Amino acid sequence: MSSLVSFVSAGPGDPELLTLKAVARLRAADVVLYDDLAAGAILDHARPGASLVAVGKRAGRPSARQEHVSRLLVDYAATAARVVRLKSGDAGIFGRLEEEIEALHRAGIRYEIIPGVTSACVAAATAGIPLTRRHTSRRVQFITGADVSGQLPADLNWVALADPDSTTVVYMGKRTFPALVAKLVEHGMSADTPALLAESLGHDDQRLARTTIAKLADQLAQGVGSATAVILFGALAGDGW
């Protein structure tokens, strides 16, 4: 029987947000290669005796190179029938999924993708707000706040991002948010546009902070801390009860 690699999306860290299919794949896996943010209680679903291999990458910390992760994935798939690549959030959103798929393609290894809950949806749900609204906020856009060098991407669509009738979610953007806000204001967005900072989602120390883009930029310019986060901004980010 040929090997099958299952890209399993772990969500932001709360094991109760795993899909049934994700749990089934973890329980059947011979090997689980997991991200840092997909560890903890989620790994309790792995079957006893399965090999658990940490391959996580964290900004500002020593991490496995992507080429090494892809090579490990191919090597384990060559010796095990059922391999799970456990990725945080949804595997297809800023998770470098394509590079790992390409490595499997080159090696002739079958794969499947198990979607999951992305942190944008968890942040909105935790805050008690929707991501969209009829007649206004009819568009949602996800962006990364950091390019491969860790800087604010230079090729972002500033007109779209400054649209007051959209909801924007920034992944990996705490360090570059002050620069992002400067560009948004330059392109016509109000400095008082609501913003929501959601940190450590799915964990016991999760924290939400409602503010404005200008105030959040000032806060993050003083220091970003080590907690992972997403930032939402737009009219809906100021809602909630």
C-alpha positions as CSV (number, residue, x, y, z in Angstrom):
1,M,0.0,0.0,0.0
2,S,1.4,3.4,-1.0
3,S,1.9,6.1,1.6
4,L,-0.6,8.9,2.1
5,V,0.3,12.3,3.7
6,S,-2.6,14.0,5.4
7,F,-2.2,17.8,5.8
8,V,-4.3,18.3,8.9
9,S,-5.4,21.7,10.0
10,A,-5.2,22.1,13.8
11,G,-7.0,25.4,14.2
12,P,-5.5,28.0,16.6
13,G,-4.8,25.6,19.4
14,D,-8.2,24.7,21.0
15,P,-8.6,20.9,20.5
16,E,-12.4,21.3,20.6
17,L,-12.1,23.1,17.3
18,L,-10.6,20.1,15.4
19,T,-12.8,18.6,12.8
20,L,-13.8,14.9,13.1
21,K,-11.8,14.1,10.1
22,A,-8.7,15.7,11.6
23,V,-9.1,13.6,14.8
24,A,-9.5,10.4,12.7
25,R,-6.3,11.1,10.8
26,L,-4.4,11.8,14.0
27,R,-5.6,8.6,15.5
28,A,-4.6,6.5,12.5
29,A,-1.2,8.1,11.8
30,D,2.1,6.3,12.1
31,V,4.0,9.6,12.1
32,V,2.9,13.2,13.0
33,L,5.1,16.1,12.0
34,Y,3.7,19.1,13.9
35,D,4.0,22.9,14.2
36,D,4.6,24.5,17.6
37,L,1.2,26.1,17.6
38,A,-0.4,22.7,16.8
39,A,1.1,20.9,19.8
40,G,-0.2,20.5,23.4
41,A,-3.5,18.9,23.9
42,I,-4.1,18.4,20.2
43,L,-1.3,15.8,20.1
44,D,-3.3,13.8,22.7
45,H,-5.4,12.6,19.8
46,A,-2.4,10.8,18.2
47,R,-2.4,7.1,18.7
48,P,0.0,5.5,21.3
49,G,3.2,4.6,19.6
50,A,3.1,7.1,16.8
51,S,6.3,9.0,16.2
52,L,5.8,12.7,17.0
53,V,8.2,15.1,15.3
54,A,8.4,18.8,16.0
55,V,9.0,20.9,12.9
56,G,7.5,24.2,14.0
57,K,8.7,27.6,12.9
58,R,8.2,30.8,15.1
59,A,9.2,34.3,14.2
60,G,12.3,35.5,16.0
61,R,13.2,32.0,17.3
62,P,15.5,29.2,16.0
63,S,13.3,27.2,13.7
64,A,13.5,24.4,11.2
65,R,14.1,25.6,7.6
66,Q,11.3,24.9,5.2
67,E,13.6,22.8,3.0
68,H,14.3,20.6,5.9
69,V,10.6,20.2,6.8
70,S,9.8,19.2,3.3
71,R,12.6,16.8,3.2
72,L,11.5,15.1,6.4
73,L,8.0,14.9,5.1
74,V,9.2,13.0,2.0
75,D,11.6,10.8,4.0
76,Y,8.9,9.7,6.5
77,A,6.4,9.1,3.8
78,A,8.9,6.7,2.2
79,T,8.9,4.5,5.3
80,A,5.4,4.9,6.9
81,A,2.0,4.3,5.4
82,R,0.1,7.1,7.2
83,V,1.8,10.4,7.8
84,V,0.1,13.5,9.3
85,R,1.6,16.9,8.7
86,L,-0.2,18.9,11.5
87,K,-0.3,22.6,10.7
88,S,-1.7,25.4,12.8
89,G,-4.8,27.3,11.8
90,D,-6.0,26.3,8.4
91,A,-3.2,24.7,6.4
92,G,-4.0,26.7,3.3
93,I,-3.8,30.2,4.8
94,F,-0.2,31.5,5.2
95,G,1.0,28.1,6.1
96,R,3.5,27.4,3.3
97,L,1.4,24.5,2.3
98,E,2.3,24.8,-1.4
99,E,6.0,24.2,-0.9
100,E,5.4,21.0,1.0
101,I,2.9,19.8,-1.6
102,E,5.4,20.5,-4.4
103,A,8.0,18.3,-2.5
104,L,5.4,15.4,-2.4
105,H,4.6,15.9,-6.1
106,R,8.2,15.6,-7.0
107,A,8.6,12.4,-4.9
108,G,5.3,10.9,-6.3
109,I,3.6,10.7,-2.9
110,R,-0.1,11.0,-2.5
111,Y,-1.6,13.6,-0.2
112,E,-4.9,15.0,1.1
113,I,-5.8,18.3,2.7
114,I,-8.0,18.5,5.8
115,P,-9.3,22.1,6.2
116,G,-9.6,23.7,9.6
117,V,-10.7,26.8,11.5
118,T,-8.5,29.8,10.7
119,S,-7.7,32.3,13.5
120,A,-9.6,35.1,11.7
121,C,-12.8,33.2,12.3
122,V,-11.9,32.3,15.8
123,A,-11.0,35.9,16.6
124,A,-14.3,37.2,15.3
125,A,-16.3,34.4,17.1
126,T,-14.5,35.1,20.4
127,A,-15.2,38.8,20.1
128,G,-18.9,38.0,19.4
129,I,-18.9,39.6,16.0
130,P,-19.4,38.5,12.4
131,L,-16.7,39.1,9.7
132,T,-19.3,40.4,7.2
133,R,-22.5,42.5,7.3
134,R,-25.2,42.9,4.7
135,H,-24.9,46.2,2.7
136,T,-21.7,47.1,4.5
137,S,-18.6,45.1,5.2
138,R,-19.4,42.7,2.3
139,R,-15.8,41.9,1.7
140,V,-13.2,40.2,3.9
141,Q,-9.5,40.2,3.1
142,F,-6.7,38.3,4.7
143,I,-3.1,39.6,4.4
144,T,0.2,38.7,5.9
145,G,2.0,41.5,7.7
146,A,5.5,40.1,7.0
147,D,7.3,39.1,3.8
148,V,10.1,36.5,3.7
149,S,12.5,39.0,5.3
150,G,10.0,39.9,8.1
151,Q,9.3,43.3,6.7
152,L,5.9,44.8,5.6
153,P,5.3,43.5,2.1
154,A,5.8,46.3,-0.4
155,D,3.3,45.1,-3.0
156,L,0.1,45.3,-0.9
157,N,-3.0,46.7,-2.5
158,W,-3.3,49.9,-0.4
159,V,-6.5,51.1,-2.0
160,A,-8.3,47.8,-1.1
161,L,-6.8,47.8,2.4
162,A,-7.9,51.4,3.1
163,D,-11.5,50.6,2.0
164,P,-13.7,51.4,5.0
165,D,-16.4,49.0,3.9
166,S,-14.2,45.9,4.2
167,T,-13.0,43.7,7.1
168,T,-9.3,43.1,7.0
169,V,-7.4,40.5,9.0
170,V,-3.7,40.8,9.4
171,Y,-1.7,37.6,10.1
172,M,1.9,37.8,11.5
173,G,1.6,41.6,11.6
174,K,2.3,42.9,15.1
175,R,5.8,44.0,14.3
176,T,4.9,45.8,11.1
177,F,1.5,47.2,12.1
178,P,2.8,50.7,12.8
179,A,4.2,50.9,9.2
180,L,1.0,49.4,7.9
181,V,-1.2,52.0,9.6
182,A,1.0,54.8,8.3
183,K,0.3,53.6,4.8
184,L,-3.4,53.1,5.4
185,V,-3.8,56.7,6.7
186,E,-1.7,58.0,3.8
187,H,-4.3,56.3,1.5
188,G,-7.3,57.8,3.2
189,M,-8.3,55.5,6.0
190,S,-9.3,57.2,9.2
191,A,-6.9,56.9,12.2
192,D,-10.0,56.1,14.3
193,T,-10.9,53.0,12.3
194,P,-11.8,50.3,14.8
195,A,-9.2,47.6,15.4
196,L,-9.2,44.3,17.3
197,L,-6.0,42.6,18.6
198,A,-6.5,38.9,19.3
199,E,-3.6,37.2,21.0
200,S,-3.0,33.5,21.9
201,L,-6.4,32.4,20.5
202,G,-7.5,29.0,21.6
203,H,-5.3,29.0,24.7
204,D,-5.9,29.7,28.3
205,D,-4.1,33.1,28.1
206,Q,-6.0,34.3,25.1
207,R,-6.6,38.1,25.1
208,L,-8.8,40.5,23.1
209,A,-8.2,44.2,22.9
210,R,-10.6,46.6,21.1
211,T,-9.0,49.9,20.1
212,T,-8.3,51.9,16.9
213,I,-5.7,51.4,14.3
214,A,-3.8,54.5,15.4
215,K,-3.8,53.6,19.1
216,L,-2.9,50.0,18.3
217,A,0.0,51.1,16.1
218,D,1.3,53.3,19.0
219,Q,1.0,50.4,21.4
220,L,2.8,47.9,19.2
221,A,5.6,50.5,18.4
222,Q,6.4,50.2,22.1
223,G,6.8,46.5,22.0
224,V,5.0,43.4,20.6
225,G,5.6,40.7,23.2
226,S,5.9,37.0,22.3
227,A,2.2,36.0,21.9
228,T,0.9,35.0,18.5
229,A,-1.8,37.2,17.2
230,V,-4.1,38.3,14.4
231,I,-5.4,41.9,14.0
232,L,-8.8,42.8,12.6
233,F,-9.6,46.3,11.4
234,G,-12.7,47.8,9.8
235,A,-16.1,48.9,11.1
236,L,-17.1,45.5,12.4
237,A,-13.9,45.3,14.6
238,G,-15.5,47.9,17.0
239,D,-18.7,45.9,17.5
240,G,-19.4,43.3,20.2
241,W,-21.2,43.0,23.5
